[in-house]
Amino acid sequence: MKGTVENGKYVIYLGTDDGIYKYAENVTLVNKGKVQLNNFYLFQNYPNPFNPSTKIKYQLPQSGIVLLKIIDILGQEIKTVIEEYQNAGVHEVSFNASDIASGVYFYKVASGNFSLVKKMVLLR
């Protein structure tokens, strides 16, 4: 997904079943076509509900070790999807849930002092 710089902000337009949304983020550096964003962000997985795979997208303001974990409704860790060093920027990973039961799950992305959690639904 590519965005543009408008009035000092990096802007992405997102189309969903509910309409078109504009996501704008402050820009800290624009150099040779590269845009550095200054916020940690976790997007909603897509599709959601899903069966059996979905995509999880997140944004890192700085490089570092990233953990992406799947957690069940009781708070138990089900799976570690990512545990590795990643560069700053937007990242997307596919998660295949063919080996877990239908239900409500949470996905948590953590890096440095940042962590965010969102809900996802696996329907079979």
C-alpha positions as MATLAB code, in Angstrom:
seq = 'MKGTVENGKYVIYLGTDDGIYKYAENVTLVNKGKVQLNNFYLFQNYPNPFNPSTKIKYQLPQSGIVLLKIIDILGQEIKTVIEEYQNAGVHEVSFNASDIASGVYFYKVASGNFSLVKKMVLLR';
ca = [
       0.000    0.000    0.000;
       1.444    3.343   -0.998;
       0.588    6.716    0.385;
       1.363   10.319   -0.392;
       2.639   13.283    1.572;
       0.042   16.038    2.001;
       0.614   19.124    4.191;
       3.379   17.473    6.196;
       1.450   14.238    6.750;
       1.784   10.803    5.199;
      -1.702    9.937    3.924;
      -3.215    6.564    3.002;
      -6.763    6.085    1.762;
      -8.384    2.812    2.850;
     -11.498    1.404    1.188;
     -13.765   -0.913    3.185;
     -17.314   -2.183    2.969;
     -18.283    0.734    5.234;
     -16.735    3.458    3.072;
     -13.423    5.161    2.379;
     -11.214    6.241    5.259;
      -8.291    8.636    5.268;
      -5.410    7.702    7.565;
      -2.900   10.508    8.136;
       0.327   10.314   10.125;
       2.858   13.011   10.941;
       6.009   12.830    8.845;
       9.381   13.226   10.497;
      11.574   12.738    7.433;
      11.078   12.707    3.697;
      14.227   11.841    1.772;
      14.675   10.233   -1.645;
      11.092    8.978   -1.716;
      11.279    7.373    1.731;
       8.877    8.493    4.427;
       9.591    7.847    8.096;
       6.538    7.738   10.353;
       6.714    8.510   14.042;
       3.966    6.315   15.486;
       3.579    2.656   16.385;
       0.345    1.359   14.842;
      -1.520   -1.935   14.554;
      -4.053   -2.265   11.727;
      -7.158   -4.457   11.931;
      -6.510   -7.884   10.421;
      -8.058   -8.595    7.030;
     -10.267  -10.435    6.398;
     -12.012  -10.511    9.748;
     -13.765  -12.868   10.429;
     -11.424  -15.232    8.606;
     -11.028  -18.905    7.684;
      -8.312  -20.166    7.909;
      -5.857  -17.344    7.115;
      -5.704  -13.593    7.598;
      -3.197  -10.769    7.154;
      -1.893   -8.714   10.057;
      -0.311   -5.351    9.323;
       1.606   -3.046   11.673;
       3.814    0.014   11.578;
       7.085    0.435   13.471;
       8.492    3.925   14.138;
      11.960    2.477   14.749;
      13.879   -0.709   14.109;
      13.990   -3.370   16.819;
      12.933   -6.807   18.002;
       9.268   -7.441   17.143;
       6.960   -9.967   18.809;
       3.630  -10.922   17.238;
       1.607  -13.315   19.376;
      -1.832  -14.878   19.124;
      -3.741  -15.029   22.432;
      -7.021  -16.786   23.237;
      -9.988  -15.302   25.097;
      -8.597  -16.646   28.415;
      -5.329  -14.773   27.906;
      -3.273  -17.859   27.069;
      -0.646  -17.554   24.368;
      -1.598  -19.784   21.437;
       1.202  -19.059   18.995;
       4.203  -16.807   18.403;
       3.986  -15.698   14.772;
       7.022  -13.385   14.728;
       9.990  -12.953   17.051;
      12.703  -11.189   15.075;
      14.521   -7.940   14.389;
      12.714   -5.734   11.848;
      13.415   -2.350   10.316;
      11.166    0.670   10.869;
       8.220    0.907    8.491;
       5.035   -0.915    7.597;
       5.059   -4.722    7.764;
       2.451   -7.340    6.896;
       2.347  -11.024    7.816;
      -0.037  -13.836    6.932;
      -1.357  -15.913    9.819;
      -2.744  -19.380    9.109;
      -5.061  -20.680   11.840;
      -5.816  -24.088   10.317;
      -4.524  -25.794   13.479;
      -6.663  -23.907   16.033;
     -10.387  -23.995   16.856;
     -12.982  -21.428   15.822;
     -13.400  -18.544   18.227;
     -12.358  -15.066   19.283;
      -8.620  -14.429   19.488;
      -6.382  -11.444   20.057;
      -3.182  -10.547   18.272;
      -0.515   -8.522   20.055;
       2.419   -6.741   18.468;
       5.192   -5.515   20.735;
       8.473   -3.746   20.005;
      10.581   -1.742   22.426;
       8.282    0.192   24.776;
       5.294   -0.190   22.435;
       2.582   -2.833   22.345;
      -0.895   -2.945   20.858;
      -3.645   -5.592   20.832;
      -6.600   -6.137   18.501;
      -9.385   -8.727   18.318;
      -9.965  -11.167   15.473;
     -12.563  -13.875   14.851;
     -11.871  -17.300   13.345;
     -15.056  -18.809   11.819;
     -15.121  -22.266   10.278;
];
